[in-house]
Amino acid sequence: MVFCPAPVLPAASGPRIDLNADVAEGFGAWDIGHDAELMEIVTSANVACGFHAGDPVTMQRLCRLAAAAGVAIGAHPGFNDLWGFGRRRIEMKPADIEPMVAYQIGALQAIAHGVGRPVTHVKAHGALYNMAAVDPAYATAIARAVKAVDPALVFVGLAGSALIRAGEEQGLRVAREAFADRRYQDDGTLAPRAMPGAVLTEPEAVGRQAVGIVLEGAVTSVGGRRVAVAADTLCIHGDEPTSVTVARATRAALEAAGIVVAPVVAPAPVVPALADDAPPGLDATA
């Protein structure tokens, strides 16, 4: 089988944003998050690939849910850290980060292929994402891995960070990410989760921040400053107890403000193809 090219959606007449969630973050008998409900709300899913969370069955279940809902499927690679959920800093050589990320993308591609959908984008998880946002060597390693696997993949990174610069330098299409449910520091980075109030859980507050990011290109930081944030996609965390309520309120607030909510790239279906060595007239997929 081969994938049809994933079409870039035409520009809308008004403001537009993708709404993504980090999902498939259970493991084995442990089911974490609200994946089924979120697939009815978001437009892109970032699927854990087995290192910080996830396993083949969990990944397949999520890909099926996303396919049924028309949600774009993306890889969400992280550090090999099940115990710490990928949120602990791990110092690695950039040369070792490349195959670690490529391995996880490839695993999800195989699972997604099996349910007839492509992987359209890649977004790093947790500590890997945060470290790469400020470390050009880490950011470049992730971008190189994405390019090596498939240069057509969209590279998602924190708006204004080293991730976006690395993706552009590698010639990848980038999607600038902002967080509807996280507070920002004065320098535009995310407030650490250990900081009280770093994660927004009130649906109205998250909706207001989401609309402000799209229409005003700015957020109010923990220090009270207005910080510029330009975004192509907004994240809602799927592992929070309030994630479904927050996601619904966020999408409703965006649409009430006249903002089109749609994926960065429209996922294309998989279609059968003849093998190169198939005899004439013989369908190799039969």
C-alpha positions in Angstrom: 0.0 0.0 0.0 1.0 3.6 -0.5 -0.3 6.9 0.8 -2.0 9.5 -1.2 -0.2 12.8 -0.8 -1.6 14.6 2.3 -3.1 17.8 0.9 -2.5 21.1 2.6 -5.9 22.5 3.4 -6.8 25.7 1.5 -6.6 29.0 3.4 -9.8 29.9 5.2 -11.3 33.4 4.8 -10.8 34.1 8.5 -8.5 33.1 11.3 -7.7 29.4 11.5 -6.1 27.1 14.0 -5.4 23.4 14.6 -6.4 21.9 17.9 -4.2 19.1 19.1 -4.0 16.7 22.0 -1.3 14.4 23.4 -2.9 10.9 23.5 -2.4 7.2 23.8 -0.4 7.8 27.0 -1.6 4.6 28.8 0.4 1.4 28.9 -0.8 -2.2 29.0 -3.6 -2.4 31.6 -3.2 1.3 32.5 -5.6 3.5 30.6 -4.6 7.2 31.0 -6.5 10.1 29.6 -9.8 10.5 27.7 -8.8 9.6 24.2 -12.2 8.5 22.7 -13.9 11.7 23.9 -11.0 13.9 22.7 -11.1 12.5 19.2 -14.6 14.0 18.9 -13.2 17.5 19.7 -9.6 17.9 18.4 -8.3 18.0 14.9 -4.8 16.5 15.4 -3.6 13.7 17.7 -0.1 13.3 19.0 0.3 9.6 19.7 2.8 8.3 22.3 5.1 5.9 20.6 6.1 3.5 23.4 9.0 5.2 25.1 7.4 7.5 27.6 4.0 5.9 27.3 2.0 3.8 24.9 2.3 0.3 23.5 1.4 -1.3 20.2 -2.2 -2.1 21.2 -2.8 1.4 22.7 -1.3 3.0 19.6 -3.5 0.9 17.3 -6.6 1.7 19.3 -5.9 5.4 19.1 -5.1 5.3 15.4 -8.5 3.6 14.8 -10.3 6.3 16.8 -8.5 9.1 15.0 -9.2 7.5 11.6 -12.9 7.1 12.3 -13.1 10.8 13.4 -11.0 12.2 10.6 -8.3 13.4 13.0 -4.7 13.8 11.8 -2.3 11.3 13.4 1.1 12.5 14.6 4.1 10.9 16.3 4.8 12.0 19.9 8.3 10.7 20.6 9.9 11.1 24.0 12.8 9.9 26.2 12.8 6.2 27.1 11.3 6.9 30.5 8.1 5.1 31.4 8.8 5.5 35.1 8.9 9.3 34.8 6.4 9.6 31.9 9.1 11.3 29.8 9.0 14.4 32.0 12.5 13.9 33.5 15.5 15.5 31.9 17.9 13.0 30.4 21.2 14.2 29.0 22.0 12.5 25.7 24.3 12.9 22.8 22.4 14.6 20.0 23.7 11.8 17.7 21.8 9.3 19.9 18.6 11.4 19.9 18.3 11.0 16.1 17.8 7.2 16.0 15.7 7.3 19.2 13.2 9.7 17.6 13.3 8.0 14.2 12.6 4.6 15.8 9.5 6.0 17.5 8.2 7.7 14.3 8.7 4.5 12.3 6.8 2.4 14.9 3.8 4.7 14.7 3.9 4.8 10.9 3.6 1.0 10.8 0.6 1.0 13.2 -1.1 3.9 11.4 -0.4 2.3 8.0 -2.2 -0.8 9.3 -5.4 1.1 9.9 -5.2 2.9 6.6 -4.0 6.3 7.7 -0.7 8.2 7.3 1.3 9.9 10.0 1.2 13.7 9.1 3.3 15.4 11.8 5.8 14.9 14.6 5.9 16.6 18.0 8.4 15.8 20.7 7.1 15.0 24.2 7.7 16.3 27.7 11.3 16.9 28.8 12.6 16.2 25.3 10.4 18.9 23.9 11.3 21.4 26.6 15.0 20.7 26.4 15.0 21.0 22.6 13.1 24.2 22.7 16.1 25.9 24.2 19.0 23.7 23.0 19.8 24.0 19.3 21.7 20.7 19.2 18.8 18.7 20.6 16.4 20.6 18.3 18.5 19.8 15.3 18.8 16.2 16.2 15.0 15.8 16.3 14.5 17.7 13.1 17.2 15.6 11.3 15.4 12.4 12.5 12.1 13.7 11.1 13.7 14.6 7.8 15.4 11.3 7.5 12.2 9.4 8.0 10.0 11.5 5.8 10.8 15.1 4.8 7.0 15.7 4.1 6.2 15.4 7.8 5.2 18.6 9.5 7.5 19.4 12.4 5.7 20.8 15.4 7.5 22.9 18.0 7.1 25.6 20.6 6.5 28.9 18.8 9.6 31.1 18.7 11.8 28.3 20.0 15.0 26.5 18.8 12.7 23.7 17.5 11.1 25.9 14.9 14.4 27.3 13.8 15.9 23.8 13.5 12.9 22.6 11.5 13.2 25.5 9.1 17.0 25.0 8.7 16.4 21.4 7.8 13.9 22.4 5.2 10.9 21.0 7.0 7.4 22.5 7.0 6.9 23.7 10.6 3.9 24.3 12.7 4.3 26.7 15.6 2.6 25.4 18.7 1.1 27.3 21.6 -0.6 25.9 24.7 -4.1 26.8 25.6 -3.9 25.1 29.0 -0.4 26.2 30.2 0.9 29.4 31.7 3.9 31.1 30.1 7.0 32.7 31.6 8.1 36.2 30.7 10.6 34.8 28.2 7.9 32.9 26.2 8.8 29.5 27.6 6.3 27.3 29.4 6.0 27.7 33.2 7.4 24.6 34.9 4.6 22.1 36.0 6.0 22.3 39.5 4.9 26.0 39.6 1.5 26.5 41.2 -1.0 27.4 38.5 1.2 26.4 35.7 -1.6 24.2 34.2 -4.9 26.0 33.5 -7.9 23.8 34.4 -10.7 26.3 34.3 -12.5 25.9 30.9 -13.3 29.6 30.6 -9.7 30.6 31.3 -8.3 28.1 28.7 -10.8 29.3 26.1 -9.9 33.0 26.7 -6.2 32.2 26.4 -6.8 30.2 23.2 -8.8 32.9 21.5 -6.2 35.5 22.6 -3.4 33.6 21.1 -5.2 33.2 17.7 -6.7 36.7 17.4 -4.1 38.8 19.3 -1.0 36.7 19.0 -0.1 37.1 22.6 -0.6 35.7 26.1 -0.3 37.2 29.6 2.7 35.7 31.4 2.9 34.6 35.0 4.7 37.9 35.6 1.9 39.9 34.1 3.6 40.8 30.8 2.1 40.5 27.4 4.2 37.9 25.5 4.0 37.5 21.7 2.9 34.0 20.6 2.3 33.2 17.0 0.7 29.8 16.6 -0.5 27.4 13.9 -1.7 24.8 16.4 -2.9 24.8 20.0 -2.3 22.0 22.5 -4.8 20.6 25.0 -3.2 18.0 27.3 -5.1 14.7 27.3 -3.9 13.4 30.6 -5.5 16.0 32.8 -8.7 15.1 34.7 -10.5 18.2 33.1 -9.1 17.6 29.6 -12.4 16.8 27.9 -14.3 19.7 29.5 -11.5 22.0 28.7 -11.2 20.8 25.1 -14.9 21.3 24.5 -14.9 24.7 26.0 -11.8 25.7 24.0 -13.2 24.6 20.7 -16.5 26.3 21.5 -14.7 29.5 22.4 -12.6 29.4 19.2 -15.6 28.8 16.9 -17.7 31.5 18.7 -14.9 33.9 17.9 -15.2 33.1 14.2 -12.0 31.0 14.2 -11.9 27.9 11.9 -10.7 24.8 13.7 -9.0 22.4 11.3 -5.8 20.3 11.0 -2.6 21.8 9.6 -2.6 19.0 7.0 -5.6 17.0 5.9 -4.9 13.3 6.4 -5.1 11.3 3.2 -6.2 7.7 3.1 -4.0 4.7 2.2 -4.7 3.1 -1.2 -3.6 -0.3 -2.5 -0.6 -0.3 -4.9 1.0 -3.0 -7.1 4.3 -4.3 -6.0 7.2 -3.4 -8.4 7.8 -7.0 -9.2 4.1 -8.0 -9.7 3.4 -9.7 -13.1 1.3 -7.6 -15.5 -2.4 -7.8 -14.7 -1.8 -9.3 -11.2 -3.0 -7.4 -8.2 -0.2 -7.8 -5.6 -2.5 -6.9 -2.8 -4.9 -9.8 -3.5 
